[in-house]
Amino acid sequence: MSANVEPYRPKNSVRVITATSLFDGHDVSTNIMRRILQDSGVEVVHLAHNRSVQELVDAAIEEDVQGIAMSSYQGGHMEAFKYMIDLLAERGASHIKVFGGGGGVIVPDEIRELERYGVTKIYSPEDGATLGLQGMINHMIHCLDFSTLPFHELKPEGLSCSREKDVAGYITAAQQAKAGKEGNLSAVMAGIAPLAEKHHPPVIGITGTGGAGKSSLTDEIILRFLHDVEDISIAVICCDPSRRKTGGALLGDRIRMNAISSSPRVFMRSLATRDSTTEVSEALPEILQVVKAAGFDLVIAETAGIGQGDSKITELSDISLYVMTSEFGAPSQLEKIDMLDYADIIVVNKFDKRGSEDAVRDIRKQVKRNRKLWEIAPEDLPVYGTIASRFNDDGVTALYHGIIEQLAQKTGVKLQTTLPRPALKTSSAKSIVIPSERVRYLSEISEAIRSYHQTTREQAEAVRNKWHLLSGAALLKQGGTEDAESLATALIRQAEQLTPAPWQETEDLADSWENIKKAYSGDEFVYTVRGRELRIPLYTESLSHTHIPKISLPRFKDPGDIYTWLRREHLPGYFPYTGGVFPMKRTGEDPTRMFAGEGGPLQTNQRFKLLSANYTAKRLSTAFDSVTLYGWDPARRPDIYGKIGTSGVSICTLDDVKQLYDGFDLCSPTTSVSMTINGPAPILLAMFMNTAIDQQVDKFTTEQGRVPLAAEYTKIRSDVLTNVRGTVQADILKEDQGQNTCIFSIDFALKMMGDIQEFFIANDVRNFYSVSVSGYHIAEAGANPITQLALTLSNGFTYVEYYLARGMDIDQIAPNLSFFFSNGMDPEYTVIG
């Protein structure tokens, strides 16, 4: 493999779709490959992870790309890639080439079968070893270096908003002709000019600063149009900047545009600015004519992020929106923003950020000054505050009403809306996970720990100095002389006057060590848990009948060392609990996990029974398939069907859960169930709890020969919730950081986690962990042990802070939290949680 492979530079404008397959969050390799594609001059329409074949094919046709590159690490690749080839053929787009990769998941025989079926190339680890990353990308670009125009019949009479391929072809023709690369621009536009004049839909121009959330806000606006205006058809044209050095571009607006994938009434096209020196493509005016000619009812044009002096979009749109955030600096910076003079509507998105209310106030003042609107009240100015990331945000709904009003005023298009109009122009409710007075919680924890260790060092030195003085006095007293007695008295006096002096608490802790040693000197250790006395042997016996202590006590004599050890480590069951919250491990239950998850619930149930047959304790650890992890039901659609029951069990109903754990007494003290599920964790947890309750109801019915009465059922339910043992992972922050199986917004997922914890407290669910704060998966995503520990602990503290903010008590929260770490042993990791 050559270390220096020069990028292949295409002769044509190459565009490619990149994504990971449905229910697949493994996007690291996809991100690496699409970055190399961009560096090689390719325009990459990136869809990110968890994308269906239908979405990829729809996007490929609308974007008029030469190829689709999909990674598939989660199984189901045979069905998915063949389904993609079939769908492209059905849509008359077989010229679009398909590429794939999946590490070692796609084996050589499968690669050959897929390539015979029509996939252009599946890249294997062997290809990576021989060609290198750039070599594989060069091969892909070489295969894609062709014009798509020969595969389109550009007939004006066939141009319609219902024929996406024809619309896409005309857009490509206009863009290429405008750049002087293919065709005659005048000829292309002359053919559609009469249609564009006939259909004259309003154009909404959306521009704003980079990172302001323009795409997310556009998606929310589109969603309201689709739900509110019957049969409306919308064309969305999004511009993103090209890299001047390489010519490549990341066209990533589709990542946030979730509304377009669920509606055939929306057409979207991503444009790279290419040689344009502004925030829009040079061909945007012609492309707007194309979508007008196609008969769309509404056109939305979104620009790349702009600076303070850019306002090109106002020349191309009927109404314009300027989207920004509160982070514009000092109020004087507003005087430099050109769009505050021209925009019909100004939006402060991410209104939940600190300072947003002040930002709206300052912007309204600036707009008033710029436009000399002295007689208009500030709240009547077209300045809105929105939270596009929040479900059904009323600020976005107010903005939607403002857009409809502007459309009526500027274009005469009057759309009837059924959505209630909010009273305010800003979001009324902010989703605050951590109260403002507690936003420094992690810093406070760090400061408290540093202060704690500093106190330990100072007090250890103080108690050591006092011990030295008293020990010296004791030795002098043994001399028996008058001088020795006098010196001993002086040392004792000095010990009593030490500065800093050891606190009484310090001396009590150091003195407690002798009693602790005595407690561990017998044959068994006695302690109490929840009012029950437990007696645990302190020794195990080897094959040679040697007594091996379970707890090895340190042999310190220096009280400073003893105090330091007690404060920094101590024994299991003692603060600071570095060895665990209980003094001893549970007896009568081997720490063996019966890990299973494959096929359907019956198959996994049989596997559980096989694994646990020789153990008294049943510690069932359940892995779910990717369909379940993403909260979907099984289906015959090929890209779903291929992933059912692979790498986990398929579960979608309460009956599935009952079959999964059939034959196991879920309320037995020797049974515990762990469920590795995060996004849909609340639903799976509810199914599990109902399964456990129904088990006991069935048991009662069998034993008593009748169904339980209402009061009896209530007692059964209460007993089940109190006694059932297990863990649900439900670590949504970790999922967002390292696993990519979030199916709800972080705020909503945290709310459900809080609801579950409140339910656990109210129903005395003491033996079940409501969350397993998981560092292991963060390590799998590439974090080193230090980063893993930092993120995991910060996630755990965040859950605690959020629960406290909801009024829960720390002593009721803590028993339901568990942690799952990976111990870093460079270069591998070993699970110790």
N, C-alpha and C positions, 0 to 999 in steps of 0.2 A: 504494500500500500504506500503510495507516495504521500509524503508529509505536506507537500505544497501543491495542491491541485487548484488550478486557476478556474474561477467560475465561468460557466458557459453563458455567453451573452446572447439572448434570443434576438432574432431579426424582427419578429412580430411582437405585439403587445400581449404578453402571456398573462392570463388570469387563471387562478386555481382556487378551489374551495378546500379548506382544511378544517378538520374536526375529529373528535373521537366518536366512537360508535355509541349507540343508545345504551344507557345504563352503565357507562364506562367513564370513570373520573380520572383515569390515568392520562393526564394531558401534558406531562413533562416532555415526552418525546415529540409530541405534536408541536409544542411550542418551539422546541429546538429546530425542528425541520422547517417550520414556516418562517422562522427568523433567517435561516440560511437562504430560503427561497427569496425573501425580501432583499437580502444582501446581494442576491444574484440578479436583481432587476425584475422580479415577478410581482405582480399585484395580487396579494393574498386576501381573499375574502374569508375571514376566520370566523367560524361558528362556535369555537370552544368545545366543551365536552358535553356528553349526553345528548347526542343529536340523532334523530331517527333517519332512516334511509329516505323517507318521503321528504323530510326537511332538506336534506342534502340535494336531492334531485330537483326539488322546486327551486332552491337557491341557485343551483347550477344553471338551470334554464333561464331564470330571470336575469342572472348576472352574465349570461352568455360566456361562460368560462370554457377553457379548453380541457380542464380536468378536475377530478375530485380526488383528494388524498385523505383517506380515513385510517386512523389507527384503531386497532381492536385488540385489547389485552384481556377482555373479560369473557371470552368465549362467544359462541354464536356467530363466528365470522363466516362460516360456510354459507349459512342462510342469508346473512346480511349482504355480503358481496354479490351473491347470485341475484338476490332481490333487487339490488341496485342496477345491475346490468339489465334485468328484465324491465324495470321501471323506465330506464332511459330509452330502451327500445320502444316501449309503449308510447312514450311522449315524442317520438321522432327525433331523439337526440343521441343516437348511438355514436356519433362522432366524438362525444365527450368521453375522454379516457379516464379509467379508474385505476388508482394506485392505492396500495395499502401496506400496512406493517403491523406487527404484533409481537416483536421480539421472538422468543422461542415458542410462543403460544400457537402460532400457525406453523405446523410441521411441513417438511418438504413435500410429502404426498399431497397434502391439502393445497399447498402453493401451486403445484403442477395442475391439479384439478381446477382451481379457480382461474388460472391463466388460460387453460383450455376453454373455459366457459366464456371468457371475454374480458377478464381483468387484464389490464395492460402489464402490470408488474406488482407483485407482492415482494417487498424487500425483507430479506432475512438477516439474521445476525452474521451469516457468512458473507452476504453482500457488503455489510458494514465493514467486515474485516478486510475484504479485498479491495473495495472501492473507496472506503472512507465516507464520511458524511457528505462532503462536497461532491464526491464522485457520484453518489446516489442521486443527489439533487441535480447534478449536471445531466445524468441519464434521463431524469424525469423532465427537465426543461427541454431537452432535445426532442423528446417524444411529443411535447406540447407546443413546439415552435411552428404553429401553423395559424392561418387566419380562419376565423369561424364564419366569415361572410359567405363563402361558397355553400355553406350548409343552410342558408336562409333564402327563401323566395320573397324578395322585397316587393310586394304588390300592395299599393295603397288600399285597394278594395278589401284586402285581407287584414288590415290593421284594425284591431278591436281590443278592448280591455279584457276580453275573455280569452284572448289568444296570446299568452305570455311569451311564447317563443318568437312570434312575429314582432311584438313590441320590443323585445330584447334585441332582435336583429337590427331593427331600425335605429335603436339607440347606439349600437356598435357602429353602424354605418355612418351615423352623424358624427360620432366622436372621431372615427378614423379619417373621415373626409375633412373635418375641421382641422385636423392635425396634418393634412396633406399626405397621408400615408396610403389610403385606399379610396378610390371612387371620387366622384365629383359632388361637392357639397350642394351646389345649386341644383343639380339634378335630383339629388335625394330630397331636398326640402321642397322643391317645386311640386313633387308628386303628392306630398301630404298637406301642402298649404291650404287647399280648399277645406279639408277635413278639420284642420286646426281652427280655421275661421268659423266653421259651423259649430264646433264644440269649443266653448270658451269657459272652462271651469276656473274657479278662483284658485290662485296660487298663494299658499302660506309659506313665507320664508322664515326659517328658524336659524338663528345664528347666536353666537355667544362665545365666552371664554372657554378654553380647553379645560376639561374636567368638571364643567358645571352641571353635567347630567343632561345634556341636550337630547341624547338618544333615548334615555329612560323617560324623559318628559314627553318626547314625541310619541313614544309607545303608548303612554297613558292617554294622550290626546286622541290618538287613533282608536284606542280601545273604547273611549266614550263615543266617538262618532259611530263606530260599528254597532254598539249596543243601543244607541239613541236614534240613529237615522236609518230607517229601513232601506235596504238594498243600495246603500251608497257604495260607490267604488272609489278607491283611493290609490293614487300613485305616489310613492315615496322615493325621492331622489336624494341620496346622502353623499356628501363630498368628504373625502379625507385627504390629507396632504401626501404627496409623493416625496420620497427622499431624493434630494437633488443629486447626491453623490452617486447613488446606484440606480435610480429610476424605479426601485421597488416601492411598495406601499402596503401598509396594513389597513385593510378595509374592515373594521371591526364593529360597525354599527349594528349588524344583525345579532350580535351577542345579546344586546339589550332589547331588541325588537321582538318581544314574545307574542305580541298581538298578530303579527303578520303570518306566523306559522299556523295559526289556528283559524284563519279566514281566507277563503279564496277571493274575497273582495278587495284584497290589498296586493298591489304589485310593488316590489322594491328593487331599486337598482343602486349599487354602490359605485361611486366614481372616484378615481384618483385624480388629483389636480394636475398631474403630469407637468407640463411646461408652464402652467399658469403661475403668475406671480401674485395671485390673490387667493382668497379662501375658497373659491369655487372653481370648477373646471371651466376651461375656455369654451367647451362645447355645451355648457349648461343651458344657454338660451335655445339652442337647437333641440336639445333633449326635452326641454319643457314643451316645445312645439310638438314633438313626437307623442308625448303622453296626452297632450290636449287632443291631437288628431285621433288617438285611440279611443276617445270618448269617456275618459275617467270623469267622475263627478267632482273630485277634489284632488288637488296636487299639493304635496308638501315637499319643500326643498330645504334640506338641512345642510349647513356649511361645515367646513372644518373649523376648529377653534381659531378665534381671531384675536388681534391685538386691539389697542385702544382706538386706532384710527381707521379701521376697516368697516365699510358699510355697503359693499357691492350688492348684497342680496336685496337691498331695498329697490334697486333698479329692475329687478327681475320678478318681484312678487307684488301681489295686490295688498297684502298686509304682512307686516314683519314683526317677529318676536325676537327680543334680545334676552338671552338667558345668561345669568351670572350667579355668583354666590356672594355671601357676605364678606369674603376674603379679598377685598379690593384695596385694602390699605387705608390710608387716611381719607376723610371725606373729600379733600381737595383733589384726590385722584379721579373723582367722578367728573370733574370739569374737563378731563382729557378724553373721555369716552364719546366718540363720534355718534354712536348709535343711540345715545340718550336724546339726541336731537331728532332722530329720524324714526326710531322704532315705534310702531303703533302700540305695542304691548311690551312691557319690561317685566321680567320674571326673576325673582330671587329664589332660586331652587336650593334644595338642602336647607330648608327653613328651620330644621331642627338643630342646626349648628348654632353655637353660641354667637351672639351678636347679630342674628338675622333680623330681629325686630328693629334694632337700631339702624341696620342697613336699609331696610325698607323706608324708614323715616327719612334718612339722609338722601336716598335716591329720589323720593317724592319731592323733597325740597329742591334738589338739583334740577329735576324735570320742570318744576314750576318756574325756576329762574330761567332755564334755557328757553322755555317756550312762552315766557311772559304770561303764564296762566294765573294771574294774581287773584282772580275772583273764584277760582275753583278750590274746593276743600281738598286737602291732601288725600283723604280716603277715596275721593272720586277720580283720582288720576289712575291711568291704566298700569299700575304697578302692583304685582301680585307676589305672594309668598307661597311656595309650593314645596311639598315633600314627595317627589316622584317615586321614591322607593317605597312609600307607604301605601298599603292597600286602600283603595277607595278614598284617597286623600281629598278632603273638601276644598283645599287650596287649589288643587288641579281642576276640580269641578268648577270652582269659581272662574278659573282661567278659561275653561272650555266655554262657559257662558260669555265671557269677554270676547273670545274669538268669534263666536256666532254673531254677536252684536257688531263687531268690526266688519265681518263679511257682509252683513246686511247694509251697513253704512257705506262701505267702500265699493262693493261690487253689485249690490242689489239682490244677492242670493240670500233668501230668507229661509233658514232651516228651522223646522219646528222641533223643539226639544221637550222631552218629558222628564228630564232630570230636575229635581228641586234645586233652586238656586241658593247657595249658602249665603248667610248674612254678611260674612266678611270676605275680603279678597286675599286673606292669608290663612294658612292652615290653622285650625282652631285647636287641634290636639297634637302635642309633640310626644313622640315615643321616647320617653326618658328611661333608660335602663338603670343608670346610676344617678341619684340626685346630685344636683350641682355642688352641694356642700361636701359631697363625698368623692368627687372626681379624682382626688389625689390619694385614693385608698391604697394603691400599690406603692406609692412613694412613702406613705405613712407606715405601711408594713415594713418596708425596707429600713426606714429610719428607726422604727421600734426594735427591729432585730439587731441593727448595728449598735444601738444604745444598750440593748440587753447584753451583747457580747462585751461591750466596753465595761459595763458594770461588773460582769463576771471577772474580767481581767483585774479591775481595780480591787474588788472585794477579795479575790483569791490572794492578791499580794498582801492585802491588809490582814487576812486571817493567817497567812503564812508568817508574816512579821511578828504577829502576836504570839504565834506558836513557838517561833524561834526564841523570843524573849522569855516566855514561860518555861520552855525546855531548859534554857540556860540557867534560869533561877532555880529550877528543880535540881540541876546538877551541882550548883554552888551550895545548895542546902545540904547536900550529901557530904560536903567537906567538914561541916561541924564547927568551923572557926568563926570568930566574931566578924572578921572581915568578909568572909563568905556570906554570912547571914545579911550583913549590911548591903553587899552587892546584890544579893538575891532580892532583897526588899526594893532596891532601886530599880531592878529589872522589872519586877512586878508592877511598880508604880509607872514605869515607862510603858509597859504593855497596856495599862488602863488608860493612858493618856495619848495613845497613838493617833496620829492624824495622817490619812483618814483612818478612822476606826472601823473595824468590821461591824456590820449591822447585827442586831439580834437575830434577824431572819437568816443571815448568813451563817452565824454560829449554830443556830438550831438545825439548819440543813446539814452542815458538816457533822454535827453531833449525831444526827439521825442515822448515819451510815452504820454505826455499830449495831443498832437494832435491826436494820435491814439485813446485815450479814447473818445475824442470828436466825432471822426468818427463813433464810436460804440454807441453813446448816443442817436441817433434818432430812428425812427421807422423802417428805412430801411438802408441797407448798399449798397453803390454804388461803383462798381469797373469795370475794363475793361479787357476783354479777346479777343485777336486777333482783336483789334480795335472796339469791340462791347461793348457798355455800358450795364451793368447788374445791376438791382435794386432788391435786395433780402430782404424780411422782416427779421428784427432782433428778432422778437418774434413769438412764437406760442401761440394760445389761448386755454386754457384748457376748459373742460366742464363747469367749474364754472366761465368762462370768466376771468380767471387770466392770465396776460401776463407773459409767461415764456421765459426768454432770451435764444436764441440759443448759444450765446457766453457768458461765465461767465468770467469777467475780474478779474485778481488778484488785491488785495487791498494794494499793497506794498506802503510804503512811503519812505523807505530808498532807495536812488538812487543806492546803491550797490546791493540791492536785485533786484531792477528793471532791472539794467544792466545785472545781472546774468541770470535772467529769460528770458530777451530778447535774450541773446546769446545762452542759452541752450534749450529753448522751443519756446517762442513767440506764436503768434496767427497763425491759419491756413492761408496759403497764404504768410507768411513772412519767411525769412531765420531764422533758419535752416530747416524750413518746416516739423517740427515734427508732425504738425497737418494736413499735406497735402499741395499740391502746390496751391490750390485754396482757397480763403477766406471763401467761403460758399459752401454747397452741392448744387447740381443741384435741381431745383424745377420742378415739373410736371412729375417726374419720380420716382416712388417708387423703393427703392433698393431691388427689388425682382428678383431673378434669376429663370427663367423657365428651370429647369434642366431635360433633357430627353435623352434617348438613349436606344433603344431596338428594336429587330427585324430588319426589313428593313427600308429604308428611308421613305416609305409611313406611316408605323406604327408610327415612331417617329414624322413625320410631324403632324399626327393627335394628338399626345400627346402634341406637342408644342401648337397647336391651342386650345386645351382644357385648358392648363395651363395659356395661355395668354389672354383668351377670355375676361376677366373682367378688363384688364389693358390697358391703353393707350400706355404705353411704352412696347415694346416687347424685353425683355432681354433674348435671347435664349442661353442657355449653353448646349453644345453638348458633350455627352460621346460616345466614339467609342468602338466597340467590339475589343477583343484582336487580331483578324485576321487583322483588319485594323491598329491597333496600331503597329503591326510588319511589315506592308507594304505588306501583302499578299492579293491575291484575294480569294473570296469564292470558295470552291471546294466540290465535293461529297466525297472525301476521308474522312473516318470516323473521324480521329483525327482533321481534319479541320472543317468538317461539324458540329460536335457537339458544336463548339464554335462560329458559325455564329450567330450574333445578340444577344448574351448573354452578359450581363453587358455593353451593348453599342450598337450603331447602326452599321450595316455593310455598308461600303461605299467603292466602288472601281472604279467608273466612274464619269465623269462630269454630266451625266444624273442623277446619284444617288444624287448628291449634289443639283441639280435643284429641284428634287422631295422632298428632305429633307426640303428645305426652301421655297417651293411653297406656295404662298399666303402671304408671308411677303415681304414688300418693304425693301430691304436690304440697300437702300440709304436714307431711312427716318431718320430724326434726332432723332426719338424716337425708332429706332431699333438698337440693337447691338447684335453681335453674338460672343460667346466665344467657342473656340474649344480646348478641352483637348486632344492634340495630340503632339507628340514630334519627334520620329524617322522620320516618313514620313510627318512631318509638312510642308515642302516646297511644296510638291505635293498637299496636301489638301488645303493649302493656295491659290495656283494657281487655283485649281478648284473653290474655293469659290469666288475669285476675278472675274473669268470668268463668274460664275453664276450671280454675281451682275451686270456685264457689259451686259450680254445677257438679263437680266430682263429689263434694260433700253432701249436696242435696240428693244426688243419686244414691249415695251410701245410706243416708237417712231413710229414703224411700224404700230401699231394699230391706233394711233392718226392721223398720216399723210397719211396713206394708201399706204405707200411705204417704201422700205428699205432705211436707211440713206446713204448719199453719203460718200466718203472717209473722207472728212473734218468733216462732221457731226459725223461720227463714232469716229474719233479722239477726238472730243470735248466731246462726251458722255463718252468715256473711261476715259478721264482726269477728268471729273466731278465726275464719280463714285469713282475713286481712291482717290480723295480729300475728299469725303463726307462719304464713307462707314465707319461704326463704328464697333469695335470689338477687339478681342484678340485671338492670337494663342499662345499656351503655348511654344512650341519650345525650352524648356530649356534642352539642351542636357547634360550639365554638371551635373545637378540634376539627370537626368536619369542614368548617369554613376555611380553616388554616391548612389542612393537609389531605382531606379525603374526597371532597367534591361530591358528597351525596346529600347536600342541602336541598330540600324540596319546598321549604317555606322560608320566608325572610328570617333573618337572625332575630329581629325584635319579636316576631310572632312565635317563633320556636321557643325563645326564652320565656315568653308569657305562658306557653303550654307547660314548660318545665316548672315554672312557678306554681301553676295550677295543680300539677301533679304533687309537688312537695306539700302544698297546702292540704291536699286530699290525704296524703300520707300522715300528716300531723293530726288532722281531724279524726282519722280512722285508726290511729295508733298502729300504723304499719311500721313495725320496729325492726323486722328481720329482712327487709328488702331494700336494696340500694336504689334510690331514684335516679342516680347518675353515676357512671363510672368515668371519672375524669382521666382521659387516656393519653398518656405520653407516647405509648408504643406506636400508635399510628402516625404521630408527628415525626418520630424517629424513622419510620418506614418511608415517609415523604422526603427524607434527606437531612433532617436536623441532626446536629451532633448532640451528645448527651447534655451539654450545658444549655443549649438552646431549647432542647426538649424539656428539660426540667423547668426552665424559666417560663416557657409558654404554658406548660401543664399547671404549674402552681398559680400563675396569673389567671388562667381560666377558672381554676377552682375558687380563687378568691373572688373573681367576678360573679360566679354563681352565688356565693355567700353574700356578697354585697347586695346583689339584686334581691335575694330572698329577704334580707334584713330590711331593705327599702320597702318591701311589701308587708312589713310588720311581723315577720316570723322571728322566733327566738333562736339564738345560735345553738342552744342546747337541744332544741328540737330538730334543727337542720343537720347538725354534724353527724348524728348516727346514720343518716341515709346517704352519706357521701362515701364513695370509694375511689381509690386511685390505682392506675394501671401504668406502670413505668417500664421502660426498656433500659437495662443496664448497659452502658456503652463499654464495649471491650474492643477497642480499635483493632482491626477494621470491621469486625462484626458487632452485632448487638445481641444480647441474650435477654429474653423476657424474664423479669423477676416479679412482676405484679401478679 
